[in-house]
């Protein structure tokens, strides 16, 4: 299977039926070692597919003295542990990320295509117990491979606790986190890396309001953010507001004409394309992950055509 890439070198595939992609970052020194599950019973259950015992699936609840010996319950637990660990890691690495993009990034990391790839790298499917008649099909199934990885995470959690799971998963998932972050930024019409990665962010100082006995103002120690604070004027409205203001002063009306983005973007993150039509003339065109962002880009071009200096609003990448 060929892994497709975008012009920026970010993954576009392989495409799966659910529209997700498999993240496959490079590990020059190999993946972190697979931890050992100490409990023999848990380890056996982790690798036991439900086809091995062929128990009926319509049962509401197992009897207390006869719980199901397959790995479905561990898979369910592991899925929750993975989501918790990835969400916590996202907050640590990208503390200013909004909930929408954060959810998309997490979905890429814990999606079946990515987990299946990790599972195969650790050769987990080779250790799976299943019905012999289904062995070839099940071992080759991406969904089963991903389920097996989740089962292993659930078994490790029960065997050694959350901290042991995090000690293994954090170094394993960080490269996936970085790749997913850059992928989702591109889906939102942004550069893969934020501007503050290319130049050190400034320090922002907060001063205490008190004064010393001699009248000198007291200042608190400088507080520095790992990422820039929110801009005072969001870039998505700055040029648009200025463009509208100038047109209103000239008593001219504007019509925003949207067109097809020719398959760009995704179902959850479409790319909008718009033209700013004034008196039958296109003064500017733009594209963005939202209609407002697209209008803002078109407004920036419109300001240039009107001969108005285009201001650089705080928080934007210089052009």
PyMOL commands that set and color helices and strands:
alter all, ss='L'
color gray80, all
select helices_A, chain A and resi 40-46+50-52+72-93+99-110+112-121+125-127+132-140+142-160+162-187+195-197+235-249+291-305
alter helices_A, ss='H'
color red, helices_A
select strands_A, chain A and resi 255-259+272-278+281-288
alter strands_A, ss='S'
color yellow, strands_A
deselect
rebuild
show_as cartoon
